[in-house]
Amino acid sequence: MVETLVKSANQAVEFLKQVSRPVPDAAIVLGSGVKVLEDLPGEQSFSYEQIFGISPTIVGHAGSLTFGRVDGKLVAVLRGRFHLYEGHDWEVVTLPARVLVEWGVRHLYLTNAAGGLNKDYRVGDLMLLDGYRDHLSPHWKQTGLLPAVMAPAHPCANELSEHVWRVGQQLSGSDPEFRPLQRGVYAALLGPSYETLAEIEMLRRLQADAVGMSTVPELKTAAGSGTLAAAISVITNVWSDDAPIDGHEEVLKAAKAASERLDRLFRAAIAASA
């Protein structure tokens, strides 16, 4: 299975080289319900089926890769991702990220829809990941989750994430309607069910600020490569002891409302990047 998928990654890179001779200046992976960088100049789209030979199965993940220009720079927008809870293995979940790294994309922006654990967060906040807790990697099946719980959060800040932070500060400083970015630790769990109140309390004690079911595989894939990755969580709900937990439809609605700010952030960050 692994050998077949490595070959598929190579084939996907060759396909992308044929349809886009220059390597994009940046790539963006969109999470559930996140819609940014639409109707770009020179837009050209391809389905995941054409590129990877497989498509996402989750609502809110279109399963297409779109090329377009932002301030003259070529950008690849990946609308959707694969998840472990869909029944895919780690090699499938990391396939798009591995393709982008092998292709030579320098800047990779990752997004996700996440539940807010930090009680200071509000629905619609954008949280830049400073670190992550990995509670979904396949090796935990052999060891159990205790080592993951005992381990500290893994730092993931780099030059690209600091660039995004500075751009966010500039936007919020010049426009009172642009909500300042949050910074925090993202906890990645398998899903697909939402966390119980006991799990939420555990994650808060572990000093996680948001929780979701993705993004960590891409961050781990890009780490140590020539691709810098920065990730942003769209806080679609904030868990409270006295409020019901929203479902997937509410997540999509909240993600849509925050997408306008995220669109502005990405356009400004890409335009200002070296």
N, C-alpha and C positions, 0 to 999 in steps of 0.2 A: 504493500500500500504506500509506504513512504517513498520508495523508489519511483513508483508511478507518478506521485504528486510532484516530486522534484522535477521529473521530466515535464509535467504539466506547467510548472512554474517557468521552466526554460522556454517552453512553447508559447506561453503567455507573453513573456518578454519579447520574443521574436515577433509575435503578432503586433504588439504595441510599437515596436520599432518600425514596422512597415506602415502603420497608419499615422504615426507621429515621429518624423525623423528627429527633430530636436527633443531632448529629454525635458520634460516639464520643469519649470523653476520650482514648483511646489505641487503637492498632492494633498487632498483633503478627504478624509473618510467621515461620512455622515452617519450619526446614530438615529435611533427611532424618532421619526417625526421631524427631524432637523432639516430645514430647507434654507440653503444659502447659495449664493453665486449662481443664480438662475438667469437664463437668457444672456449669456456672455457673448461678446463679439467673437465671430468665427467659430461658433459652437458646433461640435461634432460629437455624436454619442454612439456608444457601443454597449451591447448588453453583456452582463457577466457571463451569460451562456456562451457568447462568442469568444470571450477572453479566457475565462477560467473553466468553461465546460460545466458550470453549475450555477444555480441562482439561489438567492435567499428565499426563505419561506415565510418570513415574519412580516406582518402588516407594518407599513412605515419604512420598509427597506426596498426601494425600487429595483435595485439590482442593475444599475447602469453606470458606466464610466463616461463622463463628459469632458471633452477638451474645450477650452476657451481662453480668452485673454482677460487679464486683470491689470490695468495700467500698462498694457503692452507685454506683460509677462505671461508665458504659457502656463496654464494651471490644469491639473487633472482632478476632477471632482468625482469621488466614488460614492454613489448614493446607495448605501446599505453595506452590511457586513454579514459574515457567518458567525453563528454562536454554537458553543458546545451543547447548549440545551436543545438545539435542533436535532441532535444526534450526530453531528459532525465530530471528527476527531481533531486533535490539535493541529495536524498538518493542513487540514482544510481551513480551519479558523484563521491560521496565520498565512494562508496562501497569498491573498492580495498584498499584505505587507512585505512578504518575501519577494514578490514580483517587483514592487516599488523599489525596494532596496537593491535588488539585482539590476534593475533598470538604471539605477544611478540617480534617483530623485534625491535632491539635497535636503529639502524641507518637507516634512510630513506633519500635517495638522490632523489631529484625531478629535472626534466629538462623540459624546454619548448622552443619553437621557439618564439621569441619576436621581435617586431619592436622597433628600437632604437629611443628614444626621445631626449636623451642627445646628443647635437651636437658634442661632443668630441668623441663619439663612432664611431667605424668602423664596417662594415659588417664582421662577423666572430668573433667578440669579445665574450668573456664569462663573464657574469655579475653575481656575487654572490649577492643574495638578502639580503640586510640589513633590508628591510621593504617592506610592500605592501599596496596598496590602493585597498579596496574591493568595486567594483562597480557592482558586479554580484550576491550577495547573494539574496535568494528569498524574504527576508523581505523588500527589497527595493521596491517590487511591491506594498506594502501597504503604505509605507511612501514617495515614490518618492526618487530620487537620491540626493536631496539637502543635507540631513544629511550626505551622503557618501562624497559629495564634500566638505562639511564644516569640516569634521573630519580630523585630522592629519593622516599621514601614520602610519600603525601598525608595530612596530618593530618586527623582527623575527630572529635576530641574536642569536646564542647560542653556546655552546661548539663545536658542530659538524661543524657549518659554520665557526667558527674561525679556526678549524683544517684544513678545506678545503682551507681557505685563506692562512694559513702558508705553506701548501703543494704547492699551486700555486706559492707563492713567491719563494720557493726553486727551483721549476722547471724553472721559468723564469730567476732566478739568475744564474743557471748552464747551461742553453741552450738559446742562443739568438733567436732561432727559435720558442721558446714557448712564445707566446704573454702574457704579464702580465694580470691577471684578473682585471676586473672592479668590483666596488661595487656600488649598487644603489637600488632605490625603483622601484618596479614592480607594474604597475596598471593593475588590472584584469577587463576586460569589457566583456559583454555578447557575442558580435559577432553575426553571423559569418563574417559580412562585416568588411572591414578594416575601420579605423577611418577617419573621414573627417578632413580637414585642421583646421577647427574650434575646433574640439575635440582634435586634437594634440596640438594646442596652449593652450587650457584649461589645459591639462595634464602637459604640460611643466610649466605652471604657478603654478600648484600644486606640482611642483618639483618631478614629476615622471621621471625616467630615461629610462624606457622601458614599453611596453604595450603588453598584450596578453590576452588570453581567458581561462586560466586554472591556475593550481598550487595553487591558494589561497584556494580552497576547501580542498586540501590535507593538507596544512599548518594549517588551522583551525581545521581540524580533529585530527591532531597529537598534537596540542598544549595542554599542561597540562597532557599529557599521559606519559607513560614510553618510548615513541619513540621520539628520537630527529630527527628533519627534517631540512635539508639544501637544498636550491634550487638554481639552476643556469639557467640563460636565455642564449640561443644562439641568439645573435643579427643577425637576418637574413636580415634586411634592416634598413636603417636609413633615416627617413623622412626629406626631404629638400624642401624648397619652390620652387626650380627650377628643381626638378627631379620627374619623375613619380613614383608612388607607385607600387612595385612589387606584383605579385599575388602568389597563393599557390605553383605553380611549382618553382618559384624563391626562395620561402621560403625553400622548400625541398632541393634545390641545395645548398643554403648557409649553411643549417644545416649539410649537408653531409660534406662540406669542413671543418667545425669547429669540427666535430665529432672526428677526430684524436687527436686533443689536449685534448678534453674532455675525451677521452678514457685513455690517459696517466694520466690525473688528477685523475680520479676515481681509476685507478689501484694503483697509488701511495698513495692516501688518504686511501683506504681500507687496503693496506698493512701496513701502518704506524699507523692505528687506534688501540686503546687498546682493 
